[in-house]
C-alpha cells in the first residue's frame, strides 16, 4: 500500500482493512466494523515451519495511526523488530483472537 493509499484509507468508510507490515516475520494491523464502530487491531504471528500461531489484539486509533507512521512501507523485519512490535502493540492488549493460522474477520 502506498503512502497515498494509507492516507486515503482513513477517509473511506470501508468495513475492514488489513495491512501486512512484514512477511518475513509476520505482523500487521487492521480494522473492522464491530458493534457499529471501527475496531482497530494489531496482529503478530509466531512461525513454526509452514504454520503461524497468530494473536490479534485490540489497539486504539492513536496506536493504529502511530504504527502507520512508524512502519510506512512493507518491510522484511528481523525477529527482534517483530518482538518489539509484539511487546508494544499486542502484549498487554485485549486479545480478540488467537490460534494456529486464524484470520480475524
N, C-alpha and C positions, 0 to 999 in steps of 0.2 A: 504494500500500500504506500503510495507516495505521500509526501508531506502535505500536499494539497488535498488529497483524498482524506487524510486524517483530520484536517481542519474542517472539511465539509461534513464528516460523519456526524458531528455534534449538531449540525443544522438540519439533519433529516430526522424523520420520525420512524426510522426502521425499528422493527420489533426486536431484532437481535443483531449482534455483531461479534465476531471473534477474530482476534489477531494473534497469529503465531509470531513471537518475538525471536525465538531461537529453535531451530530444528535439531541441531547437533545435540544439545542438552535441552530438552523440550520444556518451554514455559511460554505463557502468553497472558492476554487479558481479553475481556469482552464485556458485553452487557446483554440483557434480555428483559422483556417486559414480564413482571411478576406482580400480581395484585394491582394492576393499573399503574405501576411505577417502574421506572428503569432501575434494574438491579445490576450493579457492576460487580465483576468478579476477576480474580487473578487465578491462574492455574499453574501447576508445576507437576511434571512427570518424572518419576524415577525410573530410568530404563533398566530393563533386565532382558538382555538379548533382543527379541522382537516385540516385547510387551512393555507397557508402561503402567506403573501404579500412579494414578493421577489424583491430585487433590484440587478441588475447586473451592475457593474461599471468597466470601463477600468482602468487597472493599468499597470505599466511599468514592464519590465522583471526583473529589480532590485527589485521591490516590490514583485513580484512573488517569486523570489529566497529567499528574506528575510522572507516571510511568510512560505515557506517550511522549513527554518531553525528554525524559531520561534515556529512552530507547527509541530514537526517531526512525530507525530502519531495522529491517531484519538482520540479525547478527548470528555468527557462529560462536556461541557462548562457551566458555570453559565451565567445568564443574564448579569452580569457585564462584564465577559470576552467577550461575544458576542457583547455587546455595545462598548467596547474598540476596537474590531476588526472593527465594522461598522464605528466608528468615524475616525479610522486611514486609512482604506483601501477602504471604499465605499463613505462616506460623502465627498463632495468636488471634487470627481472624475466625469468624464463624464459618465452619465448613458447610458447604452447600451439597457437595457430592464427592465421594472418594471411592476408588476401586480400580481394578485392572481394566485398562482400555475403555474407560467410561467416557461419555460425552454429555456435557450439560446442555440441555435444550431449553 
